[in-house]
Amino acid sequence: MFAWVKSATVLGIDGVPVTVEVDVSGGLPGLEIVGMADTSVREARQRVRSALRNTGFDVPSRRITVNLAPAGIHKEGTQMDLGIAVGILAASGQLGDTLRLRDYEYLGELALDGSIRPVRGALAMVLSAQERSSKGVVVPVAGQEEVASLPGIDVRVARHLGEVAEFVKGAGNLPRAAGSQEESPGAPNPDFGEIRGQRAAKRAIEVACAGGHNILLTGPPGAGKSLLARAIPGILPDLTLEESLMVTRIASVAEALPSGSGLVRSRPFRAPHHTVTAAALVGGGANPLPGEVTLAHRGVLFMDEFPQFSHSAINALRQPLESGVSVVTRSRGTFTFPSRFMLVAAQNPCPCGYWGSDGHECTCTEYQRRQYLSKINGPILDRIDMYMPVERVEASDLSQGWCAEASSRVKDRISAARSLQEQRLGGTGLLTNSEMGPKELSTLLSLSRDARKLLLEAYERMRLSARGYYRVIRVAATIGDLAGSARIEEEHVAEALSYRQRTSEL
């Protein structure tokens, strides 16, 4: 007998439909899986056999052929176990004739006792089914929170293969996906109000967050660069629903979603160690998975000790910083991952960290300092919007008995500025000033006469590149948004230009 059921697999961060075709025919008993299946899929033969037997079903003593169509797509993972088991039951006549068999897609890994375990990328596969207007999907109970809020599709949850079999036969029902729609709370972020001093650096970070601009912090050890960076998630606006779905989808595929967590609402903050490889940073593997730049999508990528990262890892940032995507090509195809993040990099001014410091004497030679700073090459520096020196905190700031402005108030200003950008960029598909290209800059922004004059003078005097020229306009537009100005004024351009002076030029 022949039967087919629907399942899915994951390619990159996308769910791809898979039709599980099962044929039970005469011949030597055996179970063979074909259709470009990797080891994890082929091992389903043993899991499915044991799960069927331990659930009380018969394993046909005949030749069972399972084809995973389309056969030209490589398939990996354990999410098709449930579909294969249901297909074998249907082809062997143990489920009867029911419409539910083909109305639903079946996703889940089978344990040997027939219980159903969660799988990675569940949200991506359910979203794919929703886009194809499938009636419904059966998923494991564990991990149902990430798919519970999707409208327009019937998501059912099951704990055991026996429950699914009863559901398909029409003899039982499965509950709909439910659970908390909020992400699991993580470690608390430092509050801006707890950071003493650093008024100029805080202002620069506020501007960077309001427009999604990349920023490089340079200062001696202990000045507070890392603390300032880790306070950023507390001042960024919450994700919109569309952003939340994409960020959760990426985390689900990368198995970075905390157990029991619903949709991710806070913006991601990723801080890879400086020993990270280029493949781990931008994505890689035989069947590529998202890298750090994709896990930081719509959030922050913090790279502390920036010059200590490998040359290949730093240069791998060029494409994501410029285009907002990471393209990974392997023998199995080309995969495009969204990578629209805000880069926050931190570095010391020299190898010992104390060049230009009043409190310590620098022990580095001029050659050592230049070699250290030259690790960050010009093309990468040109893709950074803002350069900010972070000075040693004064004793008077440390001894103050009051705290500075809290993160909540800064967040309100940034959210208001983002709202202005949303209105300005509506219909363009862009979300922040940092994403605007020359076309949007010339048609959507208005500069005063004095602002334009100052900008052109600075272009010649500071020897800006064309890319740097446009980045100054973007930052000036964000400063204007924070001030509630309808156009870019001279003072906005002046402040934006102050953020283009690199530490090596001071």
Secondary structure, DSSP 8 states (H G I E B T S, - for coil): -EEEEEEEEEETTEEEEEEEEEEEESSS-EEEEESSB-HHHHTHHHHHHHHHHHTT----SSEEEEEEESTTS-B-SSTTHHHHHHHHHHHTTSS-S-THHHHEEE--EE-TTSBEE--TTHHHHHHHHHHTT-SEEEEESTTGGGGTT-TTSEEEEESBHHHHHHHHHTSS---B--S--B---------GGGS-S-HHHHHHHHHHHHHT--EEEE--TTSSHHHHHHTGGGTS----HHHHHHHHHHHHHTT-S-TT--B--S--EE---TT--HHHHH-BTTTTB--HHHHTTTSEEEESSGGGS-HHHHHTTHHHHHHSEEEEEETTEEEEEE---EEEEEE-SSSSS-TT-SSS-----HHHHHHHHTTS-HHHHHT--EEEE-----HHHHT-SS----HHHHHHHHHHHHHHHHHHHTTTT--SGGG--HHHHHHH--B-HHHHHHHHHHHHHTT--HHHHHHHHHHHHHHHHHHT-SSB-HHHHHHHHHTT--GGG-
